[in-house]
Amino acid sequence: MKEAILNMKRYIGTTTRGIRLPIVKKGDDLVDIVFQSVKNAIESENIKVHDKDVICVTESLLARSQGNYATCDDIAKNVADKFDGEFGVVFPILSRNRFSTILKGLAKSGRKLHILLSFPSDEVGNHLMDENKLYGTGINPYRDVLTEAQYREHFGKEVKHEFTGIDYVKLYKEIAPNSEIYFSNDPRAILSYTKDVLVASIHTRELIKRELKDNGANLVYGLDDILAEPTDAHGYNEQYGVLGSNMAGPEMIKLFPRNGKPFVDAVQKRLNEYFNNHFEVMVYGDGAFKDPIGKIWELADPVVSPAYTDGLHGTPSELKMKYLADTELKGLSTDEMEKVIIDRIHEKDQDLLGRDETLGTTPRRLTDLLGSLADLTSGSGDKGTPVVMVQGYFDNYAND
C-alpha cells in the first residue's frame, strides 16, 4: 500500500488562495489592480501557474470601481414613476443588508405598501417562526392567509431571528409605517388588497410575475425592474435592477455590477500575456449553498456569477470514483483499481448525463461551483481577500 502511494506522481489536487488587494474606490482601474495583485501574490510566493487556473473577483469590487450606487431617494422616485397609488410587495427576503434599505426607498415613494411575506421562511431560508410552533397551530401554510395580528397571536409579540436577533416583521413595519403586512405562500393573495404589484423575490420572480398577470393583476414589476434604466444620475443595472444589491449606508445601496464580460476578458488578457499561460476569470457573488443548522440558503444574489470568460461555460463531466470502487471494481487490488480508474477517466465521454458511474457527482454549472468555493474562501468579513485564485480545479486523478 505504501509503495502504491509513493508511486503516485502528484499529491495535491485543487487549491484555493485568497489574494489581498488594496481598498478599491470609485474610478479605480480594477483590471490593473487585480492583475498587479495576482502577479505580486504569484511571484512573492513562488507559485507555479498552470493552464486553466481560475481568478475569481468578488462582484463588490467591480460595482465599487464602477461607482454603481444609488440612494433611497433614487429608489423612491423610480417607484413613484411606476406606481400611481398603493401597491403590493410580494415575497421580499428577511434581510437588513439586502432588503431593508430597498424597503426604505419603497416607503419614501409615498405610496401605501401591502407587504406579503412567505412563511415559515423566506425564499432563501430565513425563518419568520419556529416550524414546530407552526405545526401545532392548525394553520395550513399552503392555503391560509394571516394578518399581522393573527401572526402575533400565534407566534408572539416578538419573534427574533435565530442568528441576527432581529424581529423582521417589527423592523419592516418601522421602516415602512405606511404598510400593511400579511403572510401567505400564494402570491395571488396580494390581489385581494391591490392589483398593482412589485414582485420582490429573487429566484422565483418570473413565475410569480406570470402568475399574477394571469390572475388579474394590473401593473406587475419586479425588483429587477427598479433602477434598471441607464442614467447618469445614479447607479443602475439593466439586467437585475436592485436585485443583488447590498446596503452601503443608511440611505444607500451598492448595486450588482454592470459590464462584467469586458472586465473578465481584460483581466484574462493581461494575465495570459504576462505569464504566457491560459487563465480563466470570473466575477462571483454569493455562493450557492445551504446552512444545515440555520437553514439559510446563501444565494441572495440573482446569480452566483454575473460574468466569466468563455472557458468556464458548462458543467463538470466527472466519474464518481467512490461509486466505481464500491461496485464493479471492488474485487480488484489497489494497483489494478487505480489503473482501471485512470483508463476510464482517459476514455470517458464529455457527456456522461444519466450514467451510473456519475452517481453522486454534483450536477451544477462550473461557475456556480467555483463561485461557491471562492465565496467560502474569501469570507464575508475582514479577511481582505476579495480575489481568489483556484488551481487544479479542472485536473483529475489521471493527470500527472
Secondary structure, DSSP 8 states (H G I E B T S, - for coil): -HHHHHT-S-----EEEEE------TT--HHHHHHHHHHHHHHHTT----TTEEEEEEHHHHHHHHT-EEEHHHHHHHHHHH-SS-EEEE-----IIIIIHHHHHHHHTT--EEEEE-SSB-TTS-BSS-HHHHHTTT--TTT--EEHHHHHHHH-S----TTT---HHHHHHHH-TTEEEEE-S-GGGGGGT-S-EEE--SSSHHHHHHHHHHTT-S-EEEGGGTT-S--SSS---TTTTTTT-EEEETTEEE---S-HHHHHHHHHHHHHHHHTS-EEEEEE-S---B-TTT--B---SS-S-SEE-GGG-S------HHHHHHTTTTTS-HHHHHHHHHHHHHH--S--TT-GGGTT---S-HHHHHHHHHHHHH-SSS----EEEEESTT--TT--
